[in-house]
Amino acid sequence: MIIEKINNNPSFRIINPSKNISYSIEEILGMYTLHSRERCLSFLYLDKHINSIAVVLKFIESEHAIALLDNSISTELKLELEEKYKPDIIYDTKRDSINNYEFIDSLFYTPIPKENKLNKNIKFLLSTSGTTGSPKFVKLSEDNLFENARSIAAYLPINNKSHVPLNLPVFYSYGLSVLLSNSLYGGAIYATEYSFMQKEFWEELTQHSYETFAGVPYNYEILKRIGFLKKKYPSLKYLTQAGGKLSENLILEFSNWCSENSVLFYIMYGQTEASARISYLDPKMIKEKTGSIGKPIKNGTFKIEEGELNYKGPNVFGGYATDSIDLETYKSPLWLKTGDLAKVDQDGYYFITGRIKRFSKINGKRVNLDELENFIKINFPDNLVAVLNDKDKFIKLYSVELDNVKEVKKAIYSAYGIHPAKIKLEIINTLPLTSNGKINYKALKSKDV
């Protein structure tokens, strides 16, 4: 379905910006040959190279179910995942050999296809958290991804003349969503190999007239620190932000920059379980509804039950998988429980207030850690900080640089009534991130920083 629709988009092409080579969909699909094999499970370990984009599209064209994984995870984690799920085909450019697999035309195959009971609806397996060594996957159908891409294209200014950098990895649902929505309805996609923190990315942006940038909150925090807001990029037409809550002060700063430079700024909200993006805030409403995730995308519906945001739509997943047995079933819930606490105003705009599990109880006082973290970012915007619970005895702040500790503790005490003695601070070299650019709270808890 997806490849057929891409074939009907005559403007689509993928460009290698470092070599300035353009590829049609036929040329991209021709980069790989799949040997005849009945529908099976495939593991694709991916990076930002154009070959990774090509192999993803080739496997989407095939009948196979595909798990999209980060190629940077350790070999040990790869072996654990492969032992648990037993894929028939593996794409991995970092290994020369894999026990019990044959290497044929850039892919590893099991010599004898394994019997499997793969549910016919499962097409994609995506990690739930960005820690892609986790054995827990979200089960998605091709229809889930197609419907989501179609809804996104209904509100973003995607057109057949667009120049879009794929600056997010495709094993991350947000990056995959950017790839598919633009492949189906856009023009040129640039398979940049550079991080937005490298000068080469910005040189490419100027040279190839990139029209958009997709980022998670941490990306926008870094953009401010590297001076993005002090510069002008004439080719940019819109920015998109998802993957977590951006602090209100940064929303307004980027919104003001966008207004001054005739750029649209889309604040969005998503869940991997719903094929990525499920709501957006109209750029015209940012100042009036600052901090809102907006309203549901086309064909989607929200409701709040007991404080938790629930979502319904054709892009909702078919359940989780923690081993190969779970791949035999695919059952979509009527309503997806997002795990996020939310409220809705009188105009129908939704606001995320925190995660259900991100709470602490200090001296009997319940503290929303996401709200507290956002409070610090708003009031002390020059500090990169993460907030965690320490056994319900202390609030633990992790920061790269926090010179005004007393002022921060005083502000928290004034706003939340948490005594400064109950607030700990640990200075670290850098905030650990998951592979999709979010703060890695698990690594912080284990002090693996």
N, C-alpha and C positions, 0 to 999 in steps of 0.2 A: 504493500500500500504506500509506504513512505517513499520508497525509491521510484515507484511509478509516478507519484505526484511530483517528485523532484525532476524526473524526466520531462514532465509537462511544463517545467519552468525554464524557458529558453535562455533566461538571463543568468542562471546560476553558474558559477564557476568558483573553484578554489585556487587561491594564488599563494605561491611561496614567495613572500616579500623579500627575503634575503637574496633570492636569485631572480626575482621578478619573472617567474614562470607561471603561466595560467593553465589550469586544467579544467576540462569539461567533465561532466559526470561520467561519461563513457570512459574517459582517460583515467579518472580516479578509480573507477571500478576495475579497470584493466590492470591496475598495479598488482593485484593479487588473484591467484587462481585457487579455488577451493576444490579439492578432490571429492569425487562422488561419495556421499555418505548420507545415511538417513538422518533425519532431524536429531540433533544431539546438543549437549551443553558445551559451550566454548568459553574459555577464559581469555580475555584480552587485557594484557598489561600495557598501559598506554602512557605516553608522554605528550609533549606539545609538538612533536615533529609531524610534518604533513603525512607521513606514512601511517601514523596512528589514526588520523582522520580518515584516510583511505581504507584502512582495515575495518574501522567501525562501519562505514557505509557499505563495504562489501558484505559484511556479516548481516547487516540489516536487510540487504537484498536477499540473503539466503534464508532458508527455513530454520536455521539454528537459533537456539536461545543463547544469549550472550551475557556474561558477567563483565562489567566494565570496571577495571581495577587500576590502581596507581602503580606504575612500574618501579617507583622508588622504594616500595616496601621491601623488607629483607627477604632473602631467599628462604629463610626458615619459615617466615609467615606464609610465603607462597606455597611451600610444601605442605604446611598444615591445612591451608584452604583446599588444596588439590586432593589431599587425603580425605577430607570431609565430603567434598562434592564430586570427586572423580570425573573431571571434564574429559571429553573425548578429543578436543582440539584446544591447543594453547598457542597464543601469540605472545612472545616474550623476547625482546631484542637483547636482554641482558644475560641470557643463558645460552651456552653453546650446545648443551645437551640436557635432557631430562630423563631420568630412569624410566624405562618401560614406555618410552615414546620415540617415534621415528620423526626425523626432521625432513620435511618435504616442502619445497618452495616457500620458505620463510615461516612455515608453521609446524608445530609439533602435533603428531597424530598418534593415537593409540593404535598398535598394529592390528588389533581386532576390535571393531566397534563394540562397546558395552551395551548390554540391554538396559533400556531406561524406560521410565513411565512419565516422561516429561509432559506436563499439562500443555495442551495445545495453545492456551492463551498466553503462556509465559514467553516473552520475547527478551526482556531486559531484566538483569539483576543489578541493582545499585546499592552501594553501601548506605547505611542509615545515618552515619554520623561524620563521615570524612576521615575516620580512622579506618582506612580501607583494609587493614589486616584483620578486621572483625569478621567473624563468620556469618553475621546477621545481614541479610539482604532484603531489600524491598522488591517484590515481584510485580513487574509492570508488563502490560500488553502493548503491542504496537499501536493499537487503537488509543490507549491511554496517552501515549506520547504524541500521536497525531492530533488528537482532540485538543491537547494542551497547546501545541504549536499553533493550531488554527485560532484558538482564543487569544493567544498573545499577539498574533499578527493583526487581530482586529482592533487593538488599541495602540500598539507601537507603530511609529512611522517607518515601517519596513516597506521598501519598494524595490523595483527591479534595477535601480541605479545605485543602490546603497553599497558602501564599502565598509565592511564590518570586520574588525579584528577579533579573532577567537582567543582572547587573552585569559579565559578561564579553562581549566582542563575538562575534557569531555567525559571523564569518569565521574565528574561531579554533576549532579542533576541540573544545576543552573547553567553550566557550560554546555551540556548536552542540549538543553532547551534553546540556548542561543544558536547552536549549530543547526538544529532542526527547523526552528521557526524561520531562520534566514535562508536555509536551503530550499524550503518549500515556497517561500514568497519573496525572497530578496534577490540581490545581485551577487556581488563578489564577497567571498569570505576569505580573510587573510589568515593563514596558519602561521602566526607569528611564534617564534621560538623564544622570544625575549619576555622577561618579566617587566611589568610596568615601572619597576624601580631601576631599570637599566636605561641608559640614555639612548640605546639603539631602538628601543620601543618608540620613543618620542620622535626619533629621526624617521622611523617608518611611518608614524602617524602623519608627519608633514609630507613626506615623499608620496605616500599612497592615499592621502586625503581620507583617513579613517573618519567615519561619521559618528561613531559611538564608542562608549566605554562601559563595560559591565563590571561591577565590583560589589564586594561584601563590605560591611562596616569598617573593618580593619584597613581595607584598601583605601577607603576615603579618608581615614585618619592619617594614613601615610601620605596620601596625595597632598593634604594640607601641609604636612611637615616638609615635603620636598618642593614646596612653592608653586603648586599647580594653580592656586587661586590668584597668583600674581601675574599669570601669563595669559596669553590669548591663543586659541587654536581655531582658526577660521573654518576648518573643515567640519568640526564637531557640530552635530545637529541635536543629539540627545544623549543623556547619561541614564543608566539604570542602576538601581541599588536593591539588593535582596540579600538573603542569607543571614538575617538578624536585624536587630534594631539599631539604627543610626541615631546618635544623640541629637537632640533637637537643635542645639547651637550649630552643629555641623550641617544639619538639614537646611537651616536658614542661610548659613554662609554659602553653601553650594547653590542653593536656590537663587540667592542674590547674584552670584557670579553668572549663573545661567541666564537670568533675566537681562543682565548687562551685555551678554554676548549672544543673545538670541538662540539659546540652547534650551531644550526641554529637559526637565529633570523628573524621572519616574521613580517614585518610591514604591517598592513592591514587597509582597510577602509570599512565601512559598513553603512547601513541604515536599520532600522527596517522595513521600507516600502518595502525593497527588501530582506526580510527574513534573514537579518544580513549581512554577509560579501560579498562584491562585487568587491574588488580588492586586490591585494597583490604585495609587492615588493620582488623580488627574493633576498634572503639573500646575494648572490654574488654581488649585485648591490648597497648595502646600502651605501658604502663609495663614490661610484661614483655618486649616485643619492640621497644623504642624504636629507631627508624631503619629498621625493616623496611617494605617495600612490601606486605607481607602475602602473600596467596595469589591465584591467578588468579580472575577473575570466572566466573560460571556459563558452562559450555560452552567455557571457555578452558583452555589447558595451557601450562606453562612447561617448558623444559629448558635446561641450561647446557652449552655446547660450547666447549671451549678458553677458558673463562672468560667467554664472551659469553652474555647472556640471549637465548633464542629463545622465540617465542610462536606458538601455533597456535590458531585459532578461526574461527568464521564471520564475524567482523568484520574479517578481514585484507584489505587492499587488493588492487587488481589491477595494481599496478606504478606506475611514475613516468611523467610526461609532461614533456618539455622543449620540445615544439613540437606543431603540429597533427597531424603524422603519427603521433605516439605515441597519439593518441586513437582510432586504428583498432583497437587491441588492448587486451585486459583479461585478465590472467593472474595469479591469486593464487599466491604461493609456498606450498609445503607448510608451511614454517616461516618466520616473520618474524624476521630478524636485527635486533635492536633497536639494536645499536651500543653497548649499555651492558654494562659488566662487572658481574658479580653473583656472589653466593654464596648458598647455601641451608643452613639449620641443620637439626639433627636432627628438628625438629618440622615441617619443610616450609615454613618462613617464609623469604621471599626478601629479600635486601638488595642494593641497588645500591652498588657500590664506586667507580664512575667511568665516564667515557666512554673508548672505545678511542682516540679522537684527542686527548683532553685530557691529554697527558703531556709532560713535559720531561725532558731528560737533562743534569744539571749535574755536571760533573767525573766522568762515568761513572755517576752515581747517577740512577736512573729515579724521577721524582716524579709522582705522580698529582695533577693540579692541582685536580680536584674535591675530593679528600680533603683537600688542603692548605687550600683555601678553606673547607671545612666546619670544619676544625680551628680556623682563625682565628675563625670565627663562634661556635664553641662557647666558646672561651677568652677572646674579646674581643667579647662580644655587643652592645656598644653602638656598634660600628663597621660601617658599610656598606662592604663590600670586594669586589673582584673580582680574581681571580688569573689571570695569563697567562704564557706562555712567551716569553722574549725571545732567540730564535735559539740556544737551548740553551746560552746563556752566563749568563743571569740569570733569576731569577724576578721578574716585574713585578707589583707590587701597585698597584691603583687604588683610591683611597678618597676618600669625601666629607670625612671627618674622621678622622684617625688621630694623636692626640696622643702616644700611648704607643708610638712607633716602636721605640725600643730594646727595650722589653719584648716586642713582637711578634717582632722579629728574634731575640731571645734564645730565645723559646719555640720558634720554628721550628727554630733550630739544635739545641736540646735534643732535639726530637722527631724531626727528619728529617736532622740532620747537615749542613744547608745553611749554609755560612758567611755571616754577615751581609753581607759584602762582595759576595755574589752575589745579594742581594735589593735591588731598586730599589723606590722608592715614588714615586707621582705623585698629588698631591692634585688632585681635579677638583670641579667645582661640583655635578655630579649624575651618578649612574650611568646611562648610556644604556640604554633598554629597547627590546625589540622590541614590536610592536603587541600581542602577547599577554602582555606584562608580564614577560618573562624578560630577564636581563642580555644586552645586545647586545655579545657579545665581538668581533664583526666591526667594529663601530663603534669599540671601544676600540683594536683593532689598527691601525686607520687613523687613530686619534687624532681621530676626528670626534665630539668630546664637548663 
